[in-house]
Amino acid sequence: MSQKMLRIPLEDLTTVRVKCKGKIQREGKSELDCPMVYEVAIDQLGNAFPNDQCPRCNQSYWNKSAMTNPLASLSNAVQGLQSIHKQLEIEFDLPLNHAGESR
Ligand SMILES: [Zn+2]
């Protein structure tokens, strides 16, 4: 089945949308999905969460003893590839039917 694709050059990636999937506990009530959504510049991604957790619901995003900050790793990888864009071209092919779809 052919599918329409959206091709995005790596150089166009400047902002990342990060959605917390934690829960907010409410005493005597059912828990709520954490509403926090962050839009972070790619070069700030590694420093976006100083305690590696959500400031709203306090969910930890990763185990600090088991892994280095994966957001910093992503930021470093993207910036590293952007710095060599004259030697290497990276593009992301995204299925168009997923564009704008919320998960
Ligand atoms: Zn949260």
py3Dmol code that shows the C-alpha trace and the ligand (Angstrom):
import py3Dmol

protein = """\
ATOM      1  CA  MET A   1       0.000   0.000   0.000  1.00  0.00           C
ATOM      2  CA  SER A   2       1.461   3.318  -1.000  1.00  0.00           C
ATOM      3  CA  GLN A   3       1.361   6.032   1.554  1.00  0.00           C
ATOM      4  CA  LYS A   4       1.909   9.754   1.295  1.00  0.00           C
ATOM      5  CA  MET A   5       5.008  10.772   3.155  1.00  0.00           C
ATOM      6  CA  LEU A   6       6.214  13.995   4.645  1.00  0.00           C
ATOM      7  CA  ARG A   7       9.993  14.327   4.306  1.00  0.00           C
ATOM      8  CA  ILE A   8      11.638  16.531   6.896  1.00  0.00           C
ATOM      9  CA  PRO A   9      15.309  17.494   6.692  1.00  0.00           C
ATOM     10  CA  LEU A  10      17.175  17.208   9.968  1.00  0.00           C
ATOM     11  CA  GLU A  11      18.193  20.867   9.649  1.00  0.00           C
ATOM     12  CA  ASP A  12      14.533  21.819  10.025  1.00  0.00           C
ATOM     13  CA  LEU A  13      14.326  20.252  13.477  1.00  0.00           C
ATOM     14  CA  THR A  14      14.564  23.187  15.839  1.00  0.00           C
ATOM     15  CA  THR A  15      11.925  22.453  18.480  1.00  0.00           C
ATOM     16  CA  VAL A  16      10.888  19.261  20.202  1.00  0.00           C
ATOM     17  CA  ARG A  17       7.506  18.698  21.793  1.00  0.00           C
ATOM     18  CA  VAL A  18       7.761  16.666  24.987  1.00  0.00           C
ATOM     19  CA  LYS A  19       4.578  15.400  26.599  1.00  0.00           C
ATOM     20  CA  CYS A  20       4.642  14.073  30.157  1.00  0.00           C
ATOM     21  CA  LYS A  21       2.788  10.789  30.514  1.00  0.00           C
ATOM     22  CA  GLY A  22       2.768  10.807  34.311  1.00  0.00           C
ATOM     23  CA  LYS A  23      -0.251  10.734  36.566  1.00  0.00           C
ATOM     24  CA  ILE A  24      -1.358  13.234  39.184  1.00  0.00           C
ATOM     25  CA  GLN A  25      -2.540  11.583  42.377  1.00  0.00           C
ATOM     26  CA  ARG A  26      -5.482  13.259  44.068  1.00  0.00           C
ATOM     27  CA  GLU A  27      -6.378  12.354  47.597  1.00  0.00           C
ATOM     28  CA  GLY A  28      -9.731  10.572  47.673  1.00  0.00           C
ATOM     29  CA  LYS A  29     -10.232  11.000  43.926  1.00  0.00           C
ATOM     30  CA  SER A  30      -9.166   9.183  40.797  1.00  0.00           C
ATOM     31  CA  GLU A  31      -5.770  10.058  39.335  1.00  0.00           C
ATOM     32  CA  LEU A  32      -5.473  12.467  36.406  1.00  0.00           C
ATOM     33  CA  ASP A  33      -3.219  12.386  33.362  1.00  0.00           C
ATOM     34  CA  CYS A  34      -0.483  14.979  33.797  1.00  0.00           C
ATOM     35  CA  PRO A  35      -1.271  17.939  31.499  1.00  0.00           C
ATOM     36  CA  MET A  36       2.323  19.113  30.994  1.00  0.00           C
ATOM     37  CA  VAL A  37       3.490  19.560  27.412  1.00  0.00           C
ATOM     38  CA  TYR A  38       6.840  21.208  26.792  1.00  0.00           C
ATOM     39  CA  GLU A  39       8.141  22.764  23.620  1.00  0.00           C
ATOM     40  CA  VAL A  40      11.892  22.851  23.918  1.00  0.00           C
ATOM     41  CA  ALA A  41      14.555  24.151  21.530  1.00  0.00           C
ATOM     42  CA  ILE A  42      16.693  21.227  20.391  1.00  0.00           C
ATOM     43  CA  ASP A  43      19.860  22.823  21.794  1.00  0.00           C
ATOM     44  CA  GLN A  44      18.203  23.222  25.216  1.00  0.00           C
ATOM     45  CA  LEU A  45      16.764  19.727  25.396  1.00  0.00           C
ATOM     46  CA  GLY A  46      19.525  18.324  27.596  1.00  0.00           C
ATOM     47  CA  ASN A  47      18.914  21.006  30.223  1.00  0.00           C
ATOM     48  CA  ALA A  48      15.124  21.102  30.007  1.00  0.00           C
ATOM     49  CA  PHE A  49      14.537  19.018  33.139  1.00  0.00           C
ATOM     50  CA  PRO A  50      17.203  19.773  35.786  1.00  0.00           C
ATOM     51  CA  ASN A  51      15.992  17.017  38.127  1.00  0.00           C
ATOM     52  CA  ASP A  52      15.171  14.640  35.266  1.00  0.00           C
ATOM     53  CA  GLN A  53      11.546  14.730  36.297  1.00  0.00           C
ATOM     54  CA  CYS A  54       8.292  16.544  35.628  1.00  0.00           C
ATOM     55  CA  PRO A  55       7.912  19.697  37.760  1.00  0.00           C
ATOM     56  CA  ARG A  56       4.143  19.198  37.786  1.00  0.00           C
ATOM     57  CA  CYS A  57       3.598  15.521  38.688  1.00  0.00           C
ATOM     58  CA  ASN A  58       7.194  14.700  39.781  1.00  0.00           C
ATOM     59  CA  GLN A  59       7.406  11.602  37.638  1.00  0.00           C
ATOM     60  CA  SER A  60      11.024  10.648  37.018  1.00  0.00           C
ATOM     61  CA  TYR A  61      11.729  10.285  33.319  1.00  0.00           C
ATOM     62  CA  TRP A  62      14.667   7.877  33.533  1.00  0.00           C
ATOM     63  CA  ASN A  63      16.815   6.033  36.005  1.00  0.00           C
ATOM     64  CA  LYS A  64      19.868   8.257  36.445  1.00  0.00           C
ATOM     65  CA  SER A  65      22.087   5.392  37.581  1.00  0.00           C
ATOM     66  CA  ALA A  66      21.111   3.222  34.606  1.00  0.00           C
ATOM     67  CA  MET A  67      21.298   5.699  31.723  1.00  0.00           C
ATOM     68  CA  THR A  68      22.662   9.076  30.764  1.00  0.00           C
ATOM     69  CA  ASN A  69      20.144  11.802  29.954  1.00  0.00           C
ATOM     70  CA  PRO A  70      18.564  10.505  26.708  1.00  0.00           C
ATOM     71  CA  LEU A  71      17.225  13.977  25.862  1.00  0.00           C
ATOM     72  CA  ALA A  72      20.793  15.311  26.019  1.00  0.00           C
ATOM     73  CA  SER A  73      21.909  12.404  23.830  1.00  0.00           C
ATOM     74  CA  LEU A  74      19.222  13.248  21.261  1.00  0.00           C
ATOM     75  CA  SER A  75      20.130  16.932  21.382  1.00  0.00           C
ATOM     76  CA  ASN A  76      23.835  16.167  20.929  1.00  0.00           C
ATOM     77  CA  ALA A  77      23.155  13.739  18.071  1.00  0.00           C
ATOM     78  CA  VAL A  78      20.911  16.203  16.201  1.00  0.00           C
ATOM     79  CA  GLN A  79      23.306  19.109  16.698  1.00  0.00           C
ATOM     80  CA  GLY A  80      26.269  16.949  15.685  1.00  0.00           C
ATOM     81  CA  LEU A  81      24.527  15.873  12.481  1.00  0.00           C
ATOM     82  CA  GLN A  82      23.409  19.445  11.770  1.00  0.00           C
ATOM     83  CA  SER A  83      27.036  20.570  12.062  1.00  0.00           C
ATOM     84  CA  ILE A  84      28.089  18.164   9.276  1.00  0.00           C
ATOM     85  CA  HIS A  85      25.124  18.842   6.975  1.00  0.00           C
ATOM     86  CA  LYS A  86      27.492  19.695   4.102  1.00  0.00           C
ATOM     87  CA  GLN A  87      28.906  16.167   4.215  1.00  0.00           C
ATOM     88  CA  LEU A  88      25.836  14.160   5.212  1.00  0.00           C
ATOM     89  CA  GLU A  89      22.148  14.745   4.611  1.00  0.00           C
ATOM     90  CA  ILE A  90      19.629  13.259   7.042  1.00  0.00           C
ATOM     91  CA  GLU A  91      15.873  13.352   6.412  1.00  0.00           C
ATOM     92  CA  PHE A  92      12.930  11.877   8.259  1.00  0.00           C
ATOM     93  CA  ASP A  93      10.094  10.319   6.261  1.00  0.00           C
ATOM     94  CA  LEU A  94       6.859  10.632   8.206  1.00  0.00           C
ATOM     95  CA  PRO A  95       3.592   9.055   7.110  1.00  0.00           C
ATOM     96  CA  LEU A  96       1.220  11.937   6.359  1.00  0.00           C
ATOM     97  CA  ASN A  97      -1.758  10.228   7.976  1.00  0.00           C
ATOM     98  CA  HIS A  98       0.028  10.545  11.333  1.00  0.00           C
ATOM     99  CA  ALA A  99       0.685  14.272  10.968  1.00  0.00           C
ATOM    100  CA  GLY A 100      -1.010  16.157  13.749  1.00  0.00           C
ATOM    101  CA  GLU A 101      -2.374  12.999  15.327  1.00  0.00           C
ATOM    102  CA  SER A 102      -2.357  13.120  19.089  1.00  0.00           C
ATOM    103  CA  ARG A 103      -1.336  10.056  21.064  1.00  0.00           C
TER     104      ARG A 103
END
"""
ligand_1 = """\
1
ZN
Zn 4.063 15.271 34.592
"""
view = py3Dmol.view(width=600, height=400)
view.addModel(protein, "pdb")
view.setStyle({"model": 0}, {"cartoon": {"style": "trace"}})
view.addModel(ligand_1, "xyz")
view.setStyle({"model": 1}, {"stick": {}})
view.zoomTo()
view.show()
